[in-house]
Amino acid sequence: MSNFKYDDFSEEAIDSMVQKGGKAKGTLAKESSVLRSFTEFVNNEEDIENLVALWSDKPKLDSTLSKYFYCFRLLNGELPKRNTVECYKSFLKQIVLKNTNGQWDICDKNGFPKFTAFYKG
């Protein structure tokens, strides 16, 4: 006799989970907020055509990430706490991985030497 039981199969539930990447509603909202913030920053940079162009230019992305986190401030102008910065970095890492088909990891010191050196400092 098995110690397990099985629920009814739901194709919709599986499709929803795949579409959301297994992420909770709050996580998806935060990820969307981080992407909006980064997109707004990129759109204000004069030397970047758009976010899509950035996904194919690793040196430019390396430099842009450093600028983004250097300029990163709360709405009241104060520096964010370390946990907030770590959260944004984590979401951006996942966003970059997704948009580069898993090829670029922003935490890789060989692939992103400027950003990793800046972030450590």
N, C-alpha and C positions, 0 to 999 in steps of 0.2 A: 504494500500500500504506500502510495506517495505522500509526502508531507506538503505537497503543493496543490493549489487549485488554480484554474485558469479562467480569466474573465472572458467575456464574449469579445470576439474580434471586431474591430472598428477601423475600417479603411480611412474614414475621415479623421479619426484621432491620430493615426499614423501620419497621414499627409500633413496635418497641422503641426505635429511635432517636427517633421522633417523641414517644413517651411520655416518654422521658428528656430530651428537649430537646437531644439531642446531647451530654449531659454524661457524664463518666466516673463510675464508681462512687464514687470518693473525693470528687469534687465534689458529688455528690448527698448523700453522708453529711454533708459540712460544711454544705451548705445546710440540711439537716434540723436539724442542731445549732444553727445560727443562728436558725432559725425557732422551735425549742423554747425557746431562751434569751429571745427577744423575747416569745413568747407567755407564758412564765412571768412576765416583768416586767409585761406588760400585765395579766395576771390578778391581780397584787398591787396594781395601781393602783385606788384606791377609786372614782375618778370615771369609770372606763371600764367599760362593760357587758361587752364582750368584744372579741376581735380582729376579728370580722366587722363589728361596729359601727364600728370604727376605720377600715375601708376606705371608709366613706362620710362621714367627718368630717375633712376636710383640716386645718382649724386644730388639732383635737385630735391628729391624727397628727403634725403639725409640732411641737407641744409635747412629745408623748410621745417622739419620737425624740431631742429635746434632753435630756430627763430620762434616757432610757436610756443614752445615751453619757456623760452626766455621771456617772452611777452605776456605769458599767461598770468592773469590777475583775476581776482574776484570782482564782482560788480562795484564794491566799495573801494576798489583800487589796491586792496591788500594782497599780499602773496597768499596763495592757497596753502593749506596744510599738506604735509607729505602724503598722507593717505589719499587726498583728493587727486594729487598729481599722479600717484601710482595707479589710481583707478582710471584716469584718462589715458595714461600710457598703455595700460592693459587693453582697454577698448580699442585704442588706435592700432595696437599690435594685431588684434583680431581683424580689424577693418582692412588693414594693409594686406594681411595674409589672404583674406577673402578676395580682395580686388586684384591680387597678383597671382591667383591660383596656387597659393601656398608656397610661393617661391621666395618671397622677401620677408624676413623676420627682423623687425626694427631693433631687436635686442642683440642681434648678431654683430659683434664688434668688427668683424671683417667686412660685412656687407654695409654697415652703417657706422663707419669709424668716427665721424664728426659727432653724430647724435649720441652714441654710447659714451664717448669721452666727455661731452658736454653734460650728459645726464649724471654721470658719476661725480662730476665736480660740483 
